[in-house]
Amino acid sequence: MLDRMRNIGIMAHIDAGKTTTTERILFYTGKSHKIGEVDDGEAVMDWMEQEQERGITIQSAATTTYWRDFQINIIDTPGHVDFTAEVERSLRVLDGAVGVFCAVGGVEPQTETVWHQADRYKVPRIGFVNKMDRIGADFFAVIEDIKAKLHAPVVPVQLPIGKESAFEGVIDLIEMREIRWDQGSDGETMEYAPIAEDREILAAEWREKMIDSLSSLSDELTELYLGGEEIPAELIKKVLREGTIGRAVVPVLCGASRRNQGVQPLIDAVVDYLPAPDEVVPAVGHHLKKEEDIAVPCDPAGTPLGLVFKIQNDREAGSLCYVRMYSGSIKTGSTVFNVGKKKRERANRILRMHSNKSDPLDEVKAGDIAVIVGMKLAQTGDTIGSEGWPVLLEKMHFPEPVISVAIEPKTMSEQAKLKDTLEILAKEDPTFTTRENEETGQLIISGMGELHLDVLVTRMIKEYKVAAKVGNPQVTYRESISQKVEHSESFSKVLAGKENAAELTLRVEPLPRGSGNRYTCALKKSDAPEAILDAVERGVLNALPSGIVLGYPCIDVGVTLVGLKYSELTGTEFSFEACASLGLDEACRKAVPILLEPIMAVDLLSPKEFVGDVISLVVQRGGLVQSMESRTSIDHVKAQAPMAKMFGFMTALRSVSQGRATFAMEFSHFEKKAEKDF
């Protein structure tokens, strides 16, 4: 049954129409009996109260539907850059994706981000140019934009009939016919007609281009093409499927989801061109005992192995663990082994999710996506399987949180409730972190952007009923060093009548930006027991996150243990761990510490008449404009600016552009803060 299953995600820039398209897919496949509208706050997939209020997708929702006897597991991902982690973890477990493009905006900033994320996970894709009914819609300009910006091998398999308010249907280049949708039946009834005379030349030209693109992938198709013979539609679909799965082509369709046009052929394309779970490259796992990477074939009869890609908290059921199975199967009530944590857990119930509703399942097999209830220790990125086959699937990579706010309960009685709620939210979202400021005792929460934190704080207050006060957003800085220094440290303390002593020499040096911290031991194993060397490493690694002068985490520091004096009588693990921690602190203070601030990559889209004001606004905030590109009606500006000066930027941007310019911002890198050294 694997060949009749598809795991797909719908991805795009904010407001390109992902959720609207998903709602139509659910309606036409019979999963929902009424079309939910994002604009009315009634979309099935945007089930969170805040998603309905704000009209955006925040959490990736999973649902399962059926079309032509195929099971389609759909994950609707957010488009806003603050929720990149949701997109990242969805792409990690998908076999194929639908990239939705706005017919007016073309390739927008967040589209580029998610497209490159999909490239990294080698996800086959099909494209859908949505909003063909909007003023300024231009299908052919979007195709050129995709080629230029995403370097994607796009192959249009449909052409629009008309555009803007005159958009009435599509030309199917495979079957060479026109398709229109009956608005009286909400687009459920499709009408087919031969291609009109005035459109025949255009259709023939683009069919020729499609065949030409596919001829390099199939000798059979090339022979028919060169011989001037009729090429059967089935052969074109077969070659398109092979090309899509091999990521050699990206078939592109078009329509207007809001007006119920073009959705059924898109569902057909998902089934026809996107891969089944056993047709993609097998997942790679790291075998802990053999210490080597191995391929994990998608086989329901194999040893169980799955990845927890999302945790959602349910008031009654506790943690809902979204699991993608890569091998074998897990039955309800069975014991599962958390490979990374080396702990056993029980799968009390297995559910098939439909947004925030669910149906019980007896088991979940390889290739499928389901929710397991009952696992208390599992976190996002954990591998679950069996003890006899300790294979760890690769971890997901999440960006660093760059913005923080202080939060405190309104009354002392709420303190415990607040801490519990923060724990639940941090478990759900890997880019949300909490810590206590040692000097002030304040609770600090950090996230990906102002909207991200705003959403989380609102959830705390509304969903979890925690009465809390929130401070103004603060930037999360980092510390580093600018010179190479060697420092010797000695430690001696009498504890319980026994002397604990240690002496060691550390060398610290600055590393290139973005390379992270690195610890090396330059000693031989014979110089000291392994436990002592481990204690030194522990001491160094535990001291780095607590900073040098201001208490911000330390980054890009290379630490080498170059000397150590050990005595069996007085040397203990405790003394060497403490000595390493103190020694690192002192060495870093000597190495001229510097403060690093987060620099953001800013993407701006502005109407031509306001672009001068928009650029000067960025420059006033310490930004550097890197490139500017003109399109038909708008200009696309790329810039970098310090995070500290970007608070409240949205309000200022709206006022200089009469509310018509938009921007997206994401973390780029850390850079030395200009005004201040220590």
C-alpha positions as CSV (number, residue, x, y, z in Angstrom):
1,M,0.0,0.0,0.0
2,L,3.0,2.3,0.2
3,D,2.6,3.2,-3.5
4,R,-0.8,4.6,-2.7
5,M,0.5,7.0,0.0
6,R,1.8,10.6,-0.3
7,N,3.3,12.8,2.4
8,I,3.2,16.3,1.2
9,G,3.6,19.8,2.6
10,I,2.3,23.1,1.3
11,M,4.8,25.9,1.5
12,A,5.1,29.5,0.5
13,H,5.5,33.1,1.5
14,I,3.0,34.6,3.9
15,D,-0.3,35.4,2.1
16,A,0.4,33.4,-1.1
17,G,-2.7,31.3,-0.3
18,K,-1.3,28.1,1.3
19,T,-4.1,27.6,3.8
20,T,-6.8,28.6,1.3
21,T,-5.5,26.0,-1.1
22,T,-5.4,23.4,1.6
23,E,-9.0,24.2,2.6
24,R,-10.1,23.6,-1.0
25,I,-8.2,20.3,-1.2
26,L,-10.0,19.1,1.9
27,F,-13.3,20.2,0.5
28,Y,-12.9,18.5,-2.9
29,T,-11.6,15.3,-1.4
30,G,-14.6,15.2,0.9
31,K,-12.8,15.7,4.2
32,S,-14.7,18.8,5.0
33,H,-18.2,19.6,4.0
34,K,-17.9,23.4,3.9
35,I,-15.1,25.5,2.6
36,G,-13.4,27.4,5.5
37,E,-12.1,30.8,4.8
38,V,-8.9,32.2,6.3
39,D,-10.3,35.8,6.0
40,D,-13.4,34.8,8.1
41,G,-11.3,33.0,10.7
42,E,-13.0,29.7,9.8
43,A,-10.1,27.7,8.1
44,V,-10.0,24.1,9.3
45,M,-6.2,24.0,9.3
46,D,-5.8,27.3,11.2
47,W,-7.5,25.9,14.3
48,M,-5.6,27.9,17.0
49,E,-7.6,30.9,18.3
50,Q,-4.7,33.2,17.4
51,E,-4.4,31.9,13.9
52,Q,-8.0,32.8,13.3
53,E,-7.7,36.2,14.9
54,R,-4.5,37.1,13.0
55,G,-5.4,35.4,9.7
56,I,-1.9,33.6,9.5
57,T,-0.7,30.1,10.1
58,I,1.5,29.7,13.2
59,Q,1.7,25.9,13.7
60,S,2.1,23.4,11.0
61,A,-1.2,21.4,11.1
62,A,-1.4,17.8,9.9
63,T,-4.3,16.2,8.2
64,T,-5.0,13.1,6.2
65,T,-7.4,12.9,3.2
66,Y,-8.1,10.5,0.3
67,W,-8.3,11.1,-3.5
68,R,-8.6,8.4,-6.2
69,D,-7.9,5.7,-3.5
70,F,-4.6,7.4,-2.6
71,Q,-4.0,8.4,1.0
72,I,-2.6,12.0,1.2
73,N,-1.0,13.2,4.5
74,I,-0.9,17.0,4.3
75,I,1.1,19.4,6.4
76,D,0.1,23.1,6.1
77,T,3.2,25.1,7.0
78,P,3.4,28.7,8.2
79,G,4.7,31.4,5.8
80,H,5.9,33.9,8.3
81,V,9.7,34.0,8.8
82,D,9.3,34.0,12.6
83,F,8.0,30.4,12.4
84,T,10.9,29.0,10.3
85,A,11.3,26.1,12.8
86,E,7.7,24.9,12.0
87,V,8.6,24.8,8.3
88,E,12.0,23.2,8.9
89,R,10.6,20.3,10.9
90,S,7.8,19.7,8.4
91,L,10.2,19.5,5.5
92,R,12.4,17.0,7.3
93,V,9.6,14.4,7.3
94,L,7.9,15.1,3.9
95,D,8.4,13.1,0.7
96,G,7.2,15.9,-1.6
97,A,6.0,19.5,-1.4
98,V,3.7,22.0,-3.3
99,G,5.3,25.4,-3.6
100,V,2.5,28.0,-3.9
101,F,3.4,31.3,-5.7
102,C,1.4,34.5,-5.8
103,A,0.7,35.4,-9.4
104,V,1.3,39.1,-8.5
105,G,4.2,38.9,-6.1
106,G,6.1,36.0,-7.8
107,V,9.0,34.7,-5.8
108,E,8.8,36.5,-2.4
109,P,11.5,36.5,0.3
110,Q,10.1,33.7,2.5
111,T,9.5,31.6,-0.7
112,E,13.2,31.7,-1.3
113,T,13.9,30.6,2.4
114,V,11.6,27.6,2.3
115,W,12.7,26.6,-1.2
116,H,16.3,26.4,0.0
117,Q,15.2,24.5,3.1
118,A,13.5,22.0,0.7
119,D,16.7,21.8,-1.4
120,R,18.7,20.9,1.7
121,Y,16.3,18.0,2.5
122,K,16.2,17.0,-1.2
123,V,12.4,17.3,-1.3
124,P,10.8,16.8,-4.8
125,R,8.3,19.7,-5.6
126,I,5.5,20.8,-7.9
127,G,4.6,24.5,-8.3
128,F,1.1,26.2,-8.2
129,V,0.7,29.8,-9.3
130,N,-2.2,31.0,-7.2
131,K,-4.3,34.2,-7.3
132,M,-4.5,34.4,-11.1
133,D,-7.7,36.5,-10.6
134,R,-5.8,39.3,-8.8
135,I,-5.1,42.6,-10.5
136,G,-1.5,42.5,-11.7
137,A,-1.4,38.7,-12.1
138,D,1.1,37.5,-14.7
139,F,1.8,33.7,-15.0
140,F,4.7,34.0,-17.5
141,A,6.5,36.6,-15.3
142,V,6.2,34.3,-12.3
143,I,7.7,31.4,-14.4
144,E,10.7,33.6,-15.3
145,D,11.0,34.8,-11.7
146,I,11.2,31.2,-10.4
147,K,13.9,30.4,-13.0
148,A,16.0,33.5,-12.2
149,K,15.7,33.4,-8.4
150,L,15.3,29.8,-7.4
151,H,17.2,28.3,-10.4
152,A,14.5,25.6,-10.5
153,P,13.9,23.5,-13.6
154,V,10.3,24.6,-14.0
155,V,8.0,23.0,-16.7
156,P,4.6,24.6,-17.0
157,V,2.0,21.8,-17.6
158,Q,-0.9,24.3,-17.7
159,L,-1.5,27.8,-19.1
160,P,-4.1,30.3,-17.7
161,I,-7.0,31.3,-19.9
162,G,-7.2,35.1,-19.3
163,K,-5.9,36.8,-16.2
164,E,-7.1,39.2,-13.4
165,S,-10.9,39.5,-13.5
166,A,-11.0,37.9,-16.9
167,F,-9.4,34.6,-15.6
168,E,-11.8,31.8,-16.5
169,G,-9.9,28.5,-16.5
170,V,-6.7,26.7,-17.6
171,I,-5.3,25.0,-20.7
172,D,-4.1,21.4,-19.9
173,L,-0.9,21.0,-22.0
174,I,-0.8,17.2,-21.5
175,E,-4.3,16.4,-22.6
176,M,-4.5,19.6,-24.8
177,R,-7.9,20.8,-23.6
178,E,-9.4,23.7,-21.7
179,I,-10.8,23.2,-18.2
180,R,-13.3,25.6,-16.5
181,W,-15.0,25.4,-13.1
182,D,-18.7,25.9,-12.4
183,Q,-19.0,28.5,-9.7
184,G,-22.6,27.4,-8.9
185,S,-21.3,24.1,-7.4
186,D,-18.3,25.8,-5.6
187,G,-16.0,24.6,-8.4
188,E,-16.9,20.9,-7.8
189,T,-18.1,20.5,-11.4
190,M,-15.4,20.8,-14.1
191,E,-16.2,21.5,-17.7
192,Y,-13.8,20.3,-20.5
193,A,-13.7,21.9,-24.0
194,P,-11.3,21.8,-27.0
195,I,-8.7,24.6,-27.1
196,A,-10.2,27.7,-28.7
197,E,-8.7,28.7,-32.1
198,D,-7.1,32.0,-30.9
199,R,-5.2,30.1,-28.2
200,E,-4.1,27.1,-30.3
201,I,-0.7,28.7,-31.3
202,L,0.2,29.6,-27.8
203,A,-0.8,26.2,-26.4
204,A,1.2,24.4,-29.2
205,E,4.3,26.5,-28.5
206,W,4.3,25.8,-24.7
207,R,3.5,22.1,-25.2
208,E,6.6,22.0,-27.5
209,K,8.6,23.6,-24.7
210,M,7.3,21.0,-22.2
211,I,8.1,18.1,-24.5
212,D,11.5,19.6,-25.2
213,S,12.3,19.8,-21.4
214,L,11.2,16.2,-20.9
215,S,13.0,14.7,-24.0
216,S,16.4,14.7,-22.2
217,L,14.8,12.4,-19.5
218,S,13.3,9.7,-21.8
219,D,14.6,8.0,-25.0
220,E,11.2,6.7,-25.8
221,L,9.7,10.2,-25.7
222,T,12.6,11.6,-27.7
223,E,12.1,9.0,-30.5
224,L,8.3,9.8,-30.8
225,Y,9.0,13.5,-30.7
226,L,11.7,13.4,-33.4
227,G,9.6,11.1,-35.6
228,G,6.7,13.6,-35.4
229,E,4.4,11.0,-33.9
230,E,1.6,11.6,-31.3
231,I,3.0,11.4,-27.8
232,P,0.5,9.7,-25.4
233,A,-0.5,11.6,-22.3
234,E,0.3,8.6,-20.1
235,L,3.9,8.6,-21.3
236,I,4.3,12.4,-20.6
237,K,2.9,11.8,-17.1
238,K,5.3,8.9,-16.5
239,V,8.3,11.0,-17.6
240,L,7.1,14.0,-15.5
241,R,6.8,11.7,-12.5
242,E,10.3,10.3,-12.9
243,G,11.7,13.8,-13.5
244,T,9.9,15.3,-10.5
245,I,11.1,12.5,-8.1
246,G,14.6,12.8,-9.4
247,R,14.3,16.6,-8.9
248,A,15.2,17.2,-12.6
249,V,11.9,19.0,-13.2
250,V,9.3,21.0,-11.3
251,P,5.9,20.8,-13.0
252,V,3.9,24.1,-12.6
253,L,0.1,24.5,-12.6
254,C,-2.0,27.6,-12.0
255,G,-5.4,28.6,-10.7
256,A,-7.2,30.8,-8.2
257,S,-8.0,28.9,-5.0
258,R,-10.2,31.6,-3.5
259,R,-12.4,31.3,-6.5
260,N,-12.3,27.5,-6.5
261,Q,-10.4,27.3,-9.8
262,G,-7.5,24.9,-10.5
263,V,-7.5,22.8,-7.3
264,Q,-8.6,19.4,-8.5
265,P,-5.8,19.2,-11.2
266,L,-3.4,20.2,-8.4
267,I,-4.5,17.2,-6.3
268,D,-4.2,15.0,-9.4
269,A,-0.6,16.3,-9.9
270,V,0.2,15.5,-6.2
271,V,-0.8,11.8,-6.8
272,D,0.6,11.6,-10.4
273,Y,4.0,13.3,-9.9
274,L,5.1,13.4,-6.2
275,P,6.8,10.3,-4.8
276,A,5.4,7.6,-2.5
277,P,7.4,7.0,0.7
278,D,9.4,4.2,-0.8
279,E,10.4,6.1,-3.9
280,V,12.5,8.8,-2.2
281,V,16.1,8.4,-1.2
282,P,16.1,6.3,2.0
283,A,16.6,8.2,5.3
284,V,20.1,8.2,6.7
285,G,20.6,7.0,10.3
286,H,23.7,6.7,12.5
287,H,24.2,3.2,14.0
288,L,25.4,3.9,17.6
289,K,27.1,0.5,18.1
290,K,28.8,0.2,14.7
291,E,29.5,4.0,14.7
292,E,28.6,4.4,11.0
293,D,25.9,6.0,8.9
294,I,23.4,3.5,7.4
295,A,20.5,3.8,5.0
296,V,17.0,3.1,6.4
297,P,14.8,1.5,3.7
298,C,11.1,2.3,4.0
299,D,9.8,-1.2,4.8
300,P,6.7,-1.8,6.9
301,A,8.1,-5.3,7.8
302,G,11.4,-3.9,9.0
303,T,12.6,-3.0,12.5
304,P,10.6,-0.1,13.9
305,L,12.2,3.4,13.5
306,G,10.5,6.8,13.5
307,L,11.2,10.4,14.1
308,V,9.3,12.7,16.5
309,F,9.1,15.9,14.4
310,K,6.6,17.9,16.5
311,I,5.3,18.0,20.0
312,Q,1.9,19.5,20.8
313,N,0.4,19.8,24.3
314,D,-3.1,18.7,24.9
315,R,-4.8,19.5,28.2
316,E,-6.4,16.1,28.6
317,A,-4.1,13.8,26.8
318,G,-0.7,15.4,27.6
319,S,2.0,15.4,25.0
320,L,0.9,14.6,21.4
321,C,4.0,13.3,19.6
322,Y,3.8,13.7,15.8
323,V,5.8,10.8,14.4
324,R,7.0,9.9,10.9
325,M,7.7,6.2,10.6
326,Y,10.7,5.3,8.4
327,S,10.8,1.6,9.0
328,G,8.6,-1.1,10.6
329,S,5.5,-0.4,12.6
330,I,4.4,0.6,16.1
331,K,1.1,-0.9,17.6
332,T,-1.2,0.7,20.1
333,G,-0.1,-0.2,23.7
334,S,3.4,-1.4,22.7
335,T,6.6,-0.3,24.3
336,V,8.9,2.0,22.2
337,F,12.5,2.8,22.8
338,N,13.8,6.4,22.7
339,V,17.2,5.8,21.1
340,G,18.8,9.1,22.1
341,K,17.6,9.2,25.7
342,K,18.0,5.4,26.1
343,K,14.6,5.2,27.8
344,R,11.6,3.0,27.2
345,E,8.2,4.6,26.8
346,R,4.7,3.3,26.1
347,A,2.6,4.2,23.1
348,N,-0.8,4.3,24.9
349,R,-2.8,5.4,21.9
350,I,-2.1,6.1,18.2
351,L,-4.2,8.7,16.4
352,R,-4.7,9.8,12.8
353,M,-4.9,13.6,13.0
354,H,-7.2,15.9,11.1
355,S,-6.0,19.4,12.2
356,N,-7.1,19.4,15.9
357,K,-9.5,16.5,15.6
358,S,-8.4,12.8,15.6
359,D,-9.4,9.2,14.8
360,P,-7.8,6.2,16.7
361,L,-5.5,3.8,14.8
362,D,-4.3,0.2,15.7
363,E,-0.8,0.8,14.4
364,V,1.3,3.2,12.4
365,K,3.5,1.7,9.6
366,A,6.6,2.8,7.7
367,G,5.9,5.8,5.4
368,D,3.0,7.0,7.5
369,I,2.6,10.0,9.8
370,A,0.5,9.7,13.0
371,V,0.4,11.0,16.6
372,I,1.5,8.8,19.5
373,V,0.0,9.6,22.9
374,G,1.7,8.5,26.2
375,M,5.3,9.3,25.6
376,K,6.4,11.6,28.4
377,L,10.1,12.1,27.7
378,A,10.1,12.6,23.9
379,Q,11.2,15.9,22.4
380,T,11.3,17.3,18.9
381,G,14.0,15.5,16.9
382,D,14.1,12.3,19.0
383,T,14.3,9.0,17.3
384,I,12.1,6.1,18.5
385,G,12.6,2.5,17.7
386,S,13.8,-0.7,19.4
387,E,16.7,-1.5,21.7
388,G,18.1,-4.2,19.3
389,W,18.7,-1.6,16.5
390,P,20.1,1.6,18.0
391,V,19.9,3.9,15.0
392,L,19.7,7.6,15.5
393,L,18.1,9.6,12.6
394,E,19.8,13.0,12.0
395,K,18.9,15.9,14.2
396,M,17.0,18.9,12.9
397,H,18.8,22.2,12.8
398,F,17.1,25.2,14.2
399,P,18.3,28.8,14.1
400,E,19.3,30.7,17.3
401,P,16.7,32.8,19.1
402,V,17.7,36.5,18.8
403,I,15.1,38.4,20.7
404,S,14.2,38.3,24.4
405,V,11.7,39.7,26.8
406,A,11.5,39.5,30.6
407,I,8.3,37.9,32.0
408,E,7.0,37.7,35.5
409,P,3.8,36.4,37.2
410,K,1.3,39.1,38.4
411,T,1.1,37.3,41.8
412,M,3.5,34.9,43.6
413,S,0.9,32.2,43.5
414,E,1.1,32.1,39.7
415,Q,4.9,31.5,39.8
416,A,4.8,27.7,39.5
417,K,2.0,27.8,36.9
418,L,4.1,30.2,34.8
419,K,7.2,28.0,35.0
420,D,5.1,24.9,34.0
421,T,3.6,26.7,31.1
422,L,7.0,27.9,29.8
423,E,8.3,24.3,30.0
424,I,5.3,23.1,27.9
425,L,5.8,25.8,25.3
426,A,9.6,25.2,25.1
427,K,9.0,21.5,24.6
428,E,6.6,22.3,21.7
429,D,8.8,24.9,20.0
430,P,12.6,24.3,19.8
431,T,13.3,28.0,18.9
432,F,11.7,29.2,22.1
433,T,14.0,29.2,25.2
434,T,13.7,30.3,28.8
435,R,16.4,31.1,31.3
436,E,16.7,32.8,34.7
437,N,18.9,35.9,34.9
438,E,21.3,35.1,37.8
439,E,21.8,38.8,38.7
440,T,18.2,40.0,38.7
441,G,16.3,36.7,39.2
442,Q,14.1,37.6,36.2
443,L,12.7,34.9,33.9
444,I,13.9,35.7,30.3
445,I,12.1,34.1,27.3
446,S,13.8,34.2,23.9
447,G,12.4,33.6,20.3
448,M,12.8,34.3,16.6
449,G,11.2,37.7,16.4
450,E,8.6,40.1,17.8
451,L,5.6,38.3,16.3
452,H,6.9,34.9,17.5
453,L,7.2,36.1,21.2
454,D,3.9,38.0,20.9
455,V,2.1,34.8,19.8
456,L,3.7,32.8,22.6
457,V,2.9,35.3,25.3
458,T,-0.7,35.6,24.1
459,R,-1.0,31.8,24.2
460,M,0.2,31.8,27.8
461,I,-2.3,34.4,28.9
462,K,-5.3,33.1,26.8
463,E,-4.8,29.3,26.5
464,Y,-3.0,28.6,29.7
465,K,-4.7,31.3,31.8
466,V,-1.4,32.5,33.3
467,A,-1.6,36.1,34.6
468,A,1.8,37.5,33.6
469,K,3.5,40.8,32.9
470,V,5.9,41.2,30.0
471,G,8.8,43.6,29.6
472,N,9.9,45.3,26.4
473,P,11.8,43.2,23.8
474,Q,15.6,43.0,24.3
475,V,18.3,41.9,21.9
476,T,20.2,38.7,22.9
477,Y,23.8,39.6,22.5
478,R,26.8,37.2,22.5
479,E,30.4,37.6,23.8
480,S,33.6,36.5,22.3
481,I,37.4,37.2,22.5
482,S,39.7,39.0,20.1
483,Q,43.2,37.7,21.1
484,K,45.0,34.4,21.6
485,V,46.1,33.9,25.3
486,E,47.6,31.1,27.4
487,H,46.6,31.1,31.1
488,S,47.6,28.8,34.0
489,E,45.1,28.3,36.9
490,S,45.5,26.5,40.2
491,F,42.7,25.5,42.5
492,S,42.8,24.3,46.1
493,K,40.0,23.7,48.6
494,V,39.6,21.6,51.7
495,L,36.3,19.8,51.7
496,A,35.2,17.4,54.5
497,G,38.8,17.3,55.8
498,K,40.2,16.3,52.4
499,E,42.3,18.6,50.1
500,N,41.0,19.0,46.5
501,A,43.7,20.5,44.3
502,A,44.2,21.0,40.6
503,E,46.5,22.9,38.3
504,L,46.1,23.3,34.5
505,T,47.0,25.6,31.5
506,L,44.4,26.6,28.9
507,R,45.0,28.3,25.6
508,V,42.0,30.4,24.2
509,E,41.8,31.9,20.7
510,P,39.2,33.6,18.6
511,L,37.6,31.4,15.8
512,P,36.0,32.7,12.6
513,R,32.4,34.0,13.0
514,G,29.8,31.2,12.9
515,S,32.2,28.3,13.6
516,G,30.9,27.8,17.1
517,N,33.0,26.9,20.2
518,R,35.7,24.2,20.0
519,Y,37.4,22.3,22.8
520,T,40.6,20.3,22.2
521,C,42.8,18.3,24.5
522,A,46.5,18.5,23.5
523,L,47.6,16.0,26.2
524,K,48.3,12.3,26.0
525,K,46.0,9.9,27.6
526,S,48.8,8.8,29.9
527,D,49.1,12.3,31.4
528,A,46.0,11.9,33.5
529,P,43.0,9.5,34.1
530,E,40.2,9.7,31.5
531,A,37.7,10.8,34.2
532,I,39.9,13.9,35.0
533,L,40.3,14.9,31.4
534,D,36.5,14.5,31.0
535,A,36.0,16.7,34.1
536,V,38.2,19.5,32.5
537,E,36.1,19.3,29.3
538,R,32.9,19.5,31.3
539,G,34.2,22.5,33.2
540,V,35.1,24.4,30.0
541,L,31.9,23.6,28.1
542,N,29.6,24.4,31.1
543,A,31.4,27.8,31.6
544,L,31.1,29.0,28.0
545,P,27.3,29.6,28.0
546,S,27.5,31.9,31.1
547,G,29.7,34.5,29.4
548,I,32.7,36.5,30.3
549,V,31.8,40.0,31.5
550,L,28.1,40.6,30.9
551,G,26.8,37.0,31.2
552,Y,25.8,36.6,27.5
553,P,26.7,33.2,26.0
554,C,30.2,32.9,24.6
555,I,30.6,32.0,20.9
556,D,33.4,31.3,18.4
557,V,36.0,30.5,21.1
558,G,38.6,27.8,20.6
559,V,39.9,26.3,23.9
560,T,42.9,23.9,24.1
561,L,44.1,22.1,27.3
562,V,47.9,22.4,26.9
563,G,49.1,21.5,30.4
564,L,47.9,19.7,33.6
565,K,49.5,18.7,36.9
566,Y,47.7,15.7,38.5
567,S,48.4,14.1,41.9
568,E,46.6,11.0,43.0
569,L,46.4,12.2,46.5
570,T,44.7,15.6,46.0
571,G,43.4,15.5,42.4
572,T,39.6,15.0,42.1
573,E,37.1,15.3,39.3
574,F,35.4,18.2,41.3
575,S,38.7,20.1,41.6
576,F,39.6,19.9,37.9
577,E,36.1,20.8,36.8
578,A,36.1,23.9,39.0
579,C,39.7,24.7,38.0
580,A,38.8,24.5,34.3
581,S,35.8,26.7,34.8
582,L,37.8,29.4,36.7
583,G,40.7,29.2,34.3
584,L,38.5,29.7,31.2
585,D,36.9,32.7,32.8
586,E,40.3,34.3,33.6
587,A,41.8,33.4,30.2
588,C,38.9,35.0,28.3
589,R,39.1,38.2,30.4
590,K,42.8,38.5,29.4
591,A,42.0,37.8,25.7
592,V,40.3,41.2,25.2
593,P,36.6,40.2,25.3
594,I,34.2,41.8,22.7
595,L,30.4,42.1,22.5
596,L,28.6,40.7,19.4
597,E,25.2,41.8,18.3
598,P,22.8,40.0,16.0
599,I,22.6,41.3,12.4
600,M,19.3,40.7,10.6
601,A,18.8,40.1,6.8
602,V,15.9,42.3,5.8
603,D,13.8,41.8,2.7
604,L,11.6,44.7,1.6
605,L,9.0,44.9,-1.1
606,S,7.9,48.5,-1.8
607,P,5.9,50.3,-4.5
608,K,8.2,52.3,-6.8
609,E,7.0,55.7,-5.5
610,F,8.0,55.0,-1.9
611,V,11.2,53.1,-2.4
612,G,13.4,56.2,-1.7
613,D,11.7,56.8,1.7
614,V,11.9,53.1,2.5
615,I,15.7,52.9,1.8
616,S,16.4,56.0,3.9
617,L,14.4,54.5,6.8
618,V,16.6,51.4,6.7
619,V,19.8,53.5,6.5
620,Q,18.6,55.7,9.5
621,R,18.4,52.4,11.5
622,G,22.0,51.5,10.8
623,G,21.2,49.3,7.9
624,L,23.3,48.6,4.8
625,V,21.4,48.1,1.5
626,Q,23.0,45.2,-0.4
627,S,20.9,45.0,-3.6
628,M,17.8,46.4,-5.2
629,E,15.8,44.9,-8.0
630,S,13.0,46.5,-10.0
631,R,9.9,44.6,-11.0
632,T,6.8,45.8,-12.8
633,S,5.1,47.6,-10.0
634,I,7.3,47.1,-7.0
635,D,11.0,47.2,-6.0
636,H,12.7,44.5,-4.0
637,V,15.3,45.7,-1.6
638,K,17.7,43.5,0.3
639,A,19.5,44.9,3.3
640,Q,21.2,44.0,6.6
641,A,20.6,45.9,9.9
642,P,21.3,45.4,13.6
643,M,18.4,43.8,15.4
644,A,18.6,46.4,18.2
645,K,17.5,49.1,15.9
646,M,14.7,47.2,14.1
647,F,12.1,47.2,16.9
648,G,8.9,48.9,15.8
649,F,10.2,49.0,12.2
650,M,6.8,47.8,10.9
651,T,5.0,50.9,12.2
652,A,7.6,53.2,10.7
653,L,7.5,51.4,7.4
654,R,3.7,51.6,7.1
655,S,3.8,55.3,7.8
656,V,6.3,56.1,5.1
657,S,4.7,53.9,2.5
658,Q,1.0,54.5,3.2
659,G,0.8,50.9,4.4
660,R,1.8,49.4,1.1
661,A,5.3,48.2,1.7
662,T,6.0,44.9,3.4
663,F,9.1,43.3,4.9
664,A,10.5,40.0,6.2
665,M,13.4,39.7,8.5
666,E,15.5,36.8,9.7
667,F,18.7,36.3,11.6
668,S,21.9,36.5,9.4
669,H,25.0,36.5,11.7
670,F,26.7,38.0,14.8
671,E,29.0,41.0,14.3
672,K,31.1,43.1,16.7
673,K,29.0,45.8,18.3
674,A,30.3,49.1,17.0
675,E,29.9,51.5,20.0
676,K,31.1,49.4,22.8
677,D,34.0,47.2,23.9
678,F,34.4,46.2,27.5
